[in-house]
Amino acid sequence: MFYSNIGIAEKYNYLEEKFKKGYQWLKETDILSLAEGSYQISGEEVVANVQEYTTVAGDQCFFETHEKYFDIQYVASGREQFGIRGREGLVVRERIEDKDLIFYDEPLYSGSVLLEEGDMIVVAPEDAHKPRLIAGEPCKVKKVVIKVAL
């Protein structure tokens, strides 16, 4: 899946070598056997973060963006609704500079996509996203978020 605004569609190359390293790691790695934590794929340029959690209601989390990294968000098991919208016009709620994380107030309008086992979405710095959302009922999820440096 590729999500983008036409204004930035050609700004990034989602088949650049660093992205391919992330995709290849996802295909070749037994993610279900990995413990939560960070795994270097290609130095600090491409890093996999394995997470486990139970999905939550939309009012328990916020839209977020990153300025130094793309996210490749891959669901290894479970399912979640994944909120998405452009960050332009959003109101900043909190900045955590050392974690490259910006949270936003809830926008009036947004969309979402259902991510199930084996699904992934790639989000750019311009893409506000709200992961971990309940899809039907709360669900345990094992996910990998690959951080790809700009």
Solvent accessible surface area in square Angstrom, and as a share of the most:
residue,aa,sasa,rsa
1,M,127,0.57
2,F,106,0.44
3,Y,73,0.28
4,S,33,0.21
5,N,98,0.50
6,I,161,0.82
7,G,65,0.63
8,I,31,0.16
9,A,31,0.24
10,E,172,0.77
11,K,125,0.53
12,Y,38,0.14
13,N,88,0.45
14,Y,27,0.10
15,L,121,0.60
16,E,72,0.32
17,E,107,0.48
18,K,20,0.09
19,F,1,0.01
20,K,97,0.41
21,K,77,0.33
22,G,0,0.00
23,Y,42,0.16
24,Q,79,0.35
25,W,43,0.15
26,L,15,0.08
27,K,155,0.66
28,E,126,0.56
29,T,36,0.21
30,D,93,0.48
31,I,10,0.05
32,L,106,0.53
33,S,84,0.54
34,L,39,0.19
35,A,69,0.54
36,E,102,0.46
37,G,33,0.32
38,S,80,0.51
39,Y,63,0.24
40,Q,117,0.52
41,I,41,0.21
42,S,28,0.18
43,G,42,0.40
44,E,119,0.53
45,E,74,0.33
46,V,0,0.00
47,V,20,0.12
48,A,0,0.00
49,N,37,0.19
50,V,5,0.03
51,Q,46,0.20
52,E,89,0.40
53,Y,28,0.11
54,T,66,0.38
55,T,4,0.02
56,V,41,0.24
57,A,40,0.31
58,G,34,0.33
59,D,126,0.65
60,Q,123,0.54
61,C,25,0.15
62,F,69,0.29
63,F,3,0.01
64,E,25,0.11
65,T,0,0.00
66,H,11,0.05
67,E,76,0.34
68,K,121,0.51
69,Y,54,0.20
70,F,3,0.01
71,D,1,0.01
72,I,0,0.00
73,Q,4,0.02
74,Y,42,0.16
75,V,0,0.00
76,A,9,0.07
77,S,33,0.22
78,G,24,0.23
79,R,97,0.35
80,E,0,0.00
81,Q,49,0.22
82,F,0,0.00
83,G,3,0.03
84,I,14,0.07
85,R,61,0.22
86,G,35,0.33
87,R,76,0.28
88,E,157,0.70
89,G,72,0.70
90,L,25,0.12
91,V,96,0.55
92,V,67,0.38
93,R,127,0.46
94,E,85,0.38
95,R,121,0.44
96,I,47,0.24
97,E,114,0.51
98,D,130,0.67
99,K,139,0.59
100,D,16,0.08
101,L,30,0.15
102,I,8,0.04
103,F,40,0.17
104,Y,10,0.04
105,D,52,0.27
106,E,102,0.46
107,P,21,0.13
108,L,153,0.76
109,Y,165,0.63
110,S,61,0.40
111,G,38,0.37
112,S,60,0.38
113,V,33,0.19
114,L,76,0.38
115,L,3,0.02
116,E,76,0.34
117,E,118,0.53
118,G,43,0.42
119,D,54,0.28
120,M,53,0.23
121,I,1,0.01
122,V,5,0.03
123,V,1,0.01
124,A,3,0.02
125,P,7,0.05
126,E,35,0.16
127,D,5,0.02
128,A,0,0.00
129,H,1,0.00
130,K,9,0.04
131,P,14,0.09
132,R,88,0.32
133,L,22,0.11
134,I,52,0.26
135,A,11,0.09
136,G,72,0.69
137,E,127,0.57
138,P,87,0.55
139,C,35,0.21
140,K,163,0.69
141,V,4,0.02
142,K,16,0.07
143,K,2,0.01
144,V,0,0.00
145,V,10,0.06
146,I,0,0.00
147,K,32,0.14
148,V,0,0.00
149,A,22,0.17
150,L,103,0.51
